Amino acid sequence: MVYAYIRVSTDKQSVENQEYEILRFADTKEMRVNEWIKETVSGTKNHRDRKLGEVIERLKKGDIMIVSEISRLGRSLMEVMGILNVLMEKGVQVYSVKEKYEPGKKEQIKKLLKISLF
């Protein structure tokens, strides 16, 4: 299954830009998004208390998670890295459109560590 996760912080923001970027990315990778997870919630709220937490619980080995940018997963670098760790341990492939993060590219993890999420 291919999941796309979109988060905006306020109801004044729109999910359309993120959705467009993910659709365009998925098309280039010849993927079809099976489920869209969209929510309006602050990134400061723990991922377990968001829709993201529910999705992470049911993801299985071989599933794919696409985000428009890695900062959509969480507000702090520690939280994002923790989420990525859980997903990798579950065998979930994570793609980030903006940062061009893809599974199996270890040099990208170093690049992610340099990204400011604030």
N, C-alpha and C positions, 0 to 999 in steps of 0.2 A: 504494500500500500504506500502511496505517496501522499504525504500530508503537507499542507502549506499553513504556516503560522503567521498571522498578522496581528500586531498590537499597536494601538494608538493610545496616547496618554489622556486625551480629553475628547469629549464628543464634538469639539470644534474642529478636530482633525479628521481627515478622510482616509479610508482604507484603500481607496481606488489606486493611488500611486503604487503602493506596495503590491497590490494584487496584479497590476499591469506588469511590474518588474518580474514578479514570480512567474506569471504566465509566459512572458517572453523568454525567460531563462529555461523553463520547463520545455518549451517548444524547441529550443536549440539542443536540448539534451534528449529530445524525443521521449519525454515523460508526460504522463497525464496525471494531474492532481486528482486524487480520489476524494479527499476531504479537506475542506477549508476550515481553519479555526481562526475566528476573528473575535477580538475583544477590545473593549475600551477600558483600560485600567492602567494605573501608574506602574511603572517598572519597579518602584520601590516596594510594591506588594510582593511578598514571597511567591515564587512560581508555584508552590504547592497549593496556594490559595487562589490561583487563577485557573482558567481553562487549560493553560499549558500543563499544569500539574496532572490534571486528569488524563490528558493525551499521553504524557510521558509514561504514566502507569500502564497504559494499554498497548504501547508500541512494542513491536516484536522484532526479533532478529530479521534483518533484510528489509525492514521498512525504511522509508526515506522521509526526512524532514527538511523542508525548504523554508528559509526565511529571507526577507529582503535584505536585512543586515543583521549582524550578530547581536547588536545592542537591543534588538527586539526581544531577545530571550531574557534579559535581565538588566538591572541598572548598574551593578558593580562587576568588575572583572572577575572577582572571586565567584560570584553567583553564576556568571556565564560559563566560566571554566568548569564549575561543578556540574552544571547541566550538561555541558558537552561530554564530560567524563561519564556521567550516568548513561547518556545516549550511546556512547562508544562501547561501554561495558555491555549494553543490551544488544549490540550489533546493529544499531540504527545508523544509517548514513545521513550525515548532515551537510547541507549545502547552504551557503550564504551568497546571495547574488552580489551585493556591493563589494564585499571583500574577496570574492572569488574563492571562498573556502570550499574545498571538496575533500571527500574521504581519500585517505592514502597519500596525502601530500604533507609530509611532516614539516617541511619548511614553512608551511602556512601557519602552523601552530605558533612558531616563533613570531611570525608577523602579527598574529592576533594578540599576542602578549604585549605588543607595543601600541595597540589601539586604545585610545582614550574613550571610555564609554560614558563619560559625563557630558 
